[in-house]
Amino acid sequence: MTTTLITGANKSLGRETARRLIAEGHDVWIGARNAERGQEAADALGGRFVQLDVTDDASVAAAVETITAAGTGLDVLVNNAGVPGPFADPLALTVADYEGVYAANVFGVVRVTQAFLPLLRASQAPVIVNVSSGMGSIAATTDPSRVESGAVMPIYTSSKAALNMVTTQWATALPEIRVNAVDPGYTATDFNGHQGHQTVEEGAAPIVRMALVGTDGPTGTFESVEGPAGW
């Protein structure tokens, strides 16, 4: 059985991804900061709960110990947890504002991935999916025909652009692992006050698709609901 860990999986895209992968036969670990909400999601979906705060070294180390002790191994890591950051005048944003968002969206992904690499390397078909955004695409944010071009969110957008580059670098450094980034699209979630035009089912589709790739699947790509996305 394929074992999958999804960070930030107690709600929205993470929860829907967990639901779909459990339906595909995966043994899914629901990673969440809040133990009550995470356990509720795991119980409701038929998964396993592991407390996991991607911004905290001790929490991540404890999660590795929990999953290792359970003996499930780990085949797929979905780095879904992230934060939007403050919505304010771009020129009024501070370095501390940037640090808070990067702590989750970039450094958190690096922390979790590096911590779980030993388990992933022991898998016969390891996969890493980094949940990014079209807002992190220079191609999309500079295209007047795209909705992303009208947003001015330098912290969130740059954090996702950084995550995209981390993805391509890991894909090169880890040829034995399928490493890809995903743009779920403008999905109605708590993240954006449910303003997105897509459902969570639609937004989770490319995440699930990339979580299911085999050893001959793509790596170092940026995928969206429609297919390959521009960097």
PyMOL commands that set and color helices and strands:
alter all, ss='L'
color gray80, all
select helices_A, chain A and resi 12-23+35-45+57-70+90-92+95-105+107-121+134-136+138-141+147-150+154-173+190-192+200-211
alter helices_A, ss='H'
color red, helices_A
select strands_A, chain A and resi 3-6+27-32+48-51+76-79+127-131+178-183+222-224
alter strands_A, ss='S'
color yellow, strands_A
deselect
rebuild
show_as cartoon
